[in-house]
Amino acid sequence: MIAGKTVVYTSGTFDLLHVNHIKMIEYARSLGDILIVGVNTDELVATYKSTPIVPFDERIALVKALKYPDIVVPQNSLDHHDKVSKLNFDVFVVGDDWAGKYDYLREQGVTVVYFPYGAGESSTVLKEKIYKNYSELKKKADNHFPNDIDVRS
């Protein structure tokens, strides 16, 4: 708490920013007076999953452009022990795909909320759609002319 105001912290990679990212950030905003959003650096993401499609400097710029966050910061670690005292947050919101991972913050007096993403978009689903569409377009392009016609002459 800062000056009697409830501080909420949420974080993520926010690769291929999509509607479920916005829903989680909007929900986090509703839980307090000050919303801080951490954006995972490329180096951090590389420690637990594939490199993001969108580079860090673009992802953080996109999150800063949203109306919900008051402050947007780089996130260099998934360990939030020190962030609680440095940022003075009271509530931590993260997607339910991380359920249980941040329960240790409760020992520091932080309310931990695992936001239910539910069905729908995710960066992984978007990447799969893009790859599938690209593959189909490439297949059509590769098969546009019959094999017995040389289009280069």
Salt bridges, closest charged atoms under 4 A:
ASP15 OD2 - LYS127 NZ 3.24
ASP42 OD1 - ARG59 NH2 2.52
ASP70 OD2 - ARG29 NH1 2.72
ASP79 OD1 - HIS81 ND1 2.67
ASP103 OD1 - ARG106 NH1 2.95
GLU121 OE2 - LYS129 NZ 2.68
GLU136 OE2 - LYS132 NZ 3.84
ASP142 OD2 - LYS138 NZ 2.84
ASP150 OD1 - ARG152 NE 3.26
